[in-house]
C-alpha cells in the first residue's frame, strides 16, 4: 500500500496527477494502490473536494 500525502491540497494534486496520467477511473486507482475508496472520498470531502467521474478528477 502507498503512503498518501496528509495535507489535503497535496493529496488533491497527487490524486489528480495519478488519475490524469495512469488511471481511467477512481475505482482503478483505488484497486491498484490498495486504497479504500470510501475512506478516500470521505477524506477528500473533509478538505472540500469531491470526485467528478466524467472528468476523472477531484475538484
C-alpha angles and dihedrals in degrees: 000000000000125000108242123211111262097210108088094223093049090047090051091053093045095049095045091049091051092046092047098045107029117012132058092204145009089252091058092048093049093047095048096044093039093238123154103243096207093050091048093049091047091050091050092048090056087057091050097255129123133188120250108201094192092058093030094227144097118248 
